[in-house]
């Protein structure tokens, strides 16, 4: 049986669905069963209710588990308190394989987001559990919530990013969870093309017939915008760090790893936009 943590998130829900489609027995650990059913449906999953800081729930969720998908969160508490409990429960249950959804990681980085992921990767590698680390670029699906009003307001300048569809990240995770030969390995996952926000807006306009624009604001304005939208300190800092990476041209490299795992380069941004065209049409005036 395979355990999926974070099964209601952007990537986790795709991992769970694709595993079920492949006929794999799947267990999910969720805080709210009804919310999970709303996201995933009511059938096909063994459900354990509980959180990452609940030792009893973690122990139950790990029983008879061969592989576990570990999602990382965008908050420091996860890395300082919860991840150690997750890994400990997996060790106790003698889980044979782990796949971790990471991100750009550097334990020496001054950027908290990248430093946290560096710490997380090191913890899993040091656990002795055969593991696969996935470092995807910024999710295409994020634009479904950041393009409201048809305007992309980000302090990314003209920087590029190999935006990736979460469906492709999930496919890579599923492959590593069920097939041999992916441990220990690190995969850097990008989509098939490096795009600027100007190009993203242009593609969205062409696909929807609506007007999307990119407003390349400065960092201070972007921070104020994120705070005004209700973002907490950790989310604001995360968004600032990623936009700085783009603005300073540190994020535009494309990697062949996704094609190595899946045999194809993944969804283009145009295909993603067409697959969600009605949602995007509702965002623009």
C-alpha positions, 0 to 999 in steps of 0.5 A: 500500500502507498501512503500519500501525505498532503493528498488534498494539495495541488500535487498530492491530489494528483498523486493520489488520483493517478495511483488509483488510476494505476490500480494501486492501493492508496491510503491518505492521511487527512485532517478532514475526511469530508474535505478530502472526499470533496477533493478526491471523491469518496471511493478508492482510498483508505483514509486515516484522519489526523495531522502531522503532529499526531503521533498516533495518527501517523503510526496508523497511517504508516501500517503496512505501507511500502512507499510514502509520498511526503509533501513539504509545506510553506511554513517553518513549523513543518520543518522544525516540528512535524517532518521529524515525526513523519520520518520517524514514523516511516522508519518505525514502520520500515517503509521501503521507499519515500518520495519527497516533494521538495523545491530549490534547496540550499541549507546555506541560503539566506532565503528561508524557503530554500533553506528549509527545503535543504534541511528537509532533504538532508533529514530524509537522506540521513534517515536511511529510507531509500528516497527520491527528491523532486524539485519542481519549478513554479506550478502552472496551477498557481496562475489559476489563483494569481491571474484575477482580473486578468492582471499578473502583478509580480516583481519578477521583471523579465525573468524566465521560469520553466513553469510545470504542470502539477499533473506532470509532477505527480506523474513523476512522483507516481513513477518513483513510488511504484517503479524501481530504479529511482532511489536514491535520486534527485530530479529537477523538474521543469516544463518544456519551455522557459517563459516570462510573465509577459509570455504567460499573459500573451498565451492566456490572452490568445487561448481565452480571447480575453485580455491578460496583462503583466504588471511588473511591479517593484518588490516593495509594491509586491510585498504590500500587495501580498500583505493586503491580500491577506498573506501571512509572513511566511507566504509573503517571504516565499513569494518575494524570494521566488520572484527575486530568483526570477528577476535576477535571472536565476530560475530560467534553466530547463532540465531534462529530468522529467523527460528522463522519468516519463519519456516526454517533456510534459504539458506546455503552458498553452496546453495547460491554459486550454485545459483550464480555459473556462476558468481563466475566462472567468478571471479576466473582465 
